[in-house]
Amino acid sequence: MSENKFNPKIIGDFLNFSRNFTEAPMKASVPHEVKLGSTQFDVAYKEDKMRLLHFKPLTSKQVRTPLLISYAVVNRYHIFDIDPKKSWVKNLLEQGFDVYLIDWGTPSKIDKFLGFDEYVNRYLDNCVDFICDETNVDKVSIQGYCTGGTLATVYSSLHPERVKNLIATAPVIDGWKDTTVVSNIAKYFDVDKLVDTVGNMPPEFIYFCFSILKPFEQGVEKYIKFLNNIDNEKYVDSFLKIEKWLDETPPIPGELFTVDKGYLSR
Amino acid sequence: MENESNITDYYKKTAMFWSDMIAMMSSKPTTLSAVGPLRNLSSNLKKITSELTEANKEIVEFNNFLIEYYKQLADTWTGAQKEVSSRITKIPQNEEGLEAYKRVWIDIFENNFTGLFDSKKFSENYNSLISTELDLLKRWNAITDVMLKSANLPTKEEIEEIYEELHNLKNRISKLESSKKKA
C-alpha cells in the first residue's frame, strides 16, 4: 500500500491563501472608494465635458515652453498621476515643466456626433490657444498618449505653427497593421451598425477587447497575486488604484470611433 | 430550414392579420371609449406585434450564436486542460513543482485561448452574435418608441435630432468665435 505524502509548505500556502481571501475585505479598501490622482491642479479651461488641467508647479525655475499632454480617449488620465512615487506628471513638474493635461471626460449620448474634427480642431485647438494666451507663447510642446497621440499627431500636421515639439507615446497611427487578437475581432465587426444602434462605443466592449489579449494572466493570475500580497500595503494600494482606473473606461463617441479615414490619410 | 421559415412566415402572417383585424374592428368603439394617449397606443399595437414577431426569429439566431460561442470556449478549455494533464506527470511533486504547474497551466490556457480568439471561426461567430444582439436592441428601441409616442414623449429618433441640432449649433458657434478672434 502506497503512502500519501503531503508537502507541509504546499498546505501552508493553501491555508495562507484561504486566510488572505477571508481577511481581504478587512485589509483592503473598497475599490470604488479608492482615490485616484495625487498632484494638485486647477481646471484652467472647460468646454463641454472636456477639461484642461493645469498642474501646480513644483520648482521656482520653469521651462519656457508649456507642455500639453493629450491623454487617450480610452481610459481616464489618472494613470499619469496614479501614485506620487510613480507619477509621470509629478516627474515632469520636478524637472521644471509647466504641465497642462486634457481630460476628455466621460462622453454621454449627446456626444455621439463628436468626431475627429471636433477633438482636433475645436477642443485641442482651443486648449492650445488658451495656453498660448495665458503663458504668452506662440507654440506649445504636445505629448500625445495612445489615441491622444493620434489626435496630437493630426493636430500637429494641421497646425504646425502652434507646435514646437511633438512627443507621440504609443500613438495609434497605422492601426490596420495590428496583428493582435483585437484586430481579428475588428475584421468582421460592423462598427457602423453598433454606433447607429447604441450611439457610442460602450466601455464594456472596449474592456472585452482588452481582456482577450491575456485572459488568464489578467483575469486569474493577477488576482491570485493580489490575495497573496494582501499584507503588503503598497502593493494593495497600487493594485486597487490600477483596477479602479481600468474599471473607469469611458465610452468613445460614436463618430470618433468610426474614425474619419480622410484625416488619417492626410 | 425552409420548413422552419414557412412556419415563421405562417405565424407572422397570422399575427399580422389578426392584429390588423382587431385594430380595425376595435377602432370604432375605441374611438369613442379610448381617447388621448391610449387611443394612440391601440392604433400602434400593430407596430409592436410586428416587432415582436420579427424579434422571435432573431432570438432563435441569437441563441444559436450564443450556444456556439460557449461551445467554442468550452472546447478550448477542455483542449487546454487535456494538454495540462499530459504535461503534469513531468512536473515534480514538490514546492517548486506547484509554482511550475501554475506557470504551465497559465501558459497553456493563454496559448489555447489566444489561438481561439485569433481564429476566423471565433471572430465570425462572435460578430454575428453581436450583430443579432444589435438587431434585437433595434426592435426593443422601436417598441419603446411606440410606447413613448403613446405617452406623448419624444422618441429616440426625435431626441437624436435634437442632439444633432445642438452639435451643429455648437460647431457653428465655435467657428464664429474662431473667426471673430482672428479678425
Interface residues (C-beta under 8 A of the other chain):
Chain A: N7 K9 I10 D13 D48 K109 I110 K112 F113 L114 E118 R122 N126 D129 V181 N184 I185 K187 Y188 F189 D190 K193 L194 T197 V198 I212 K214 P215 F216 E217 V220 E221
Chain B: Q93 N94 E95 L98 K102 I106 F109 E110 F113 T114 F117 D118 S119 K120 F122 S123 E124 Y126 N127 I130 S131 L134 L137 K138 N141 I159 E160 Y163 E164 L166 H167 K170 N171 S174 K181
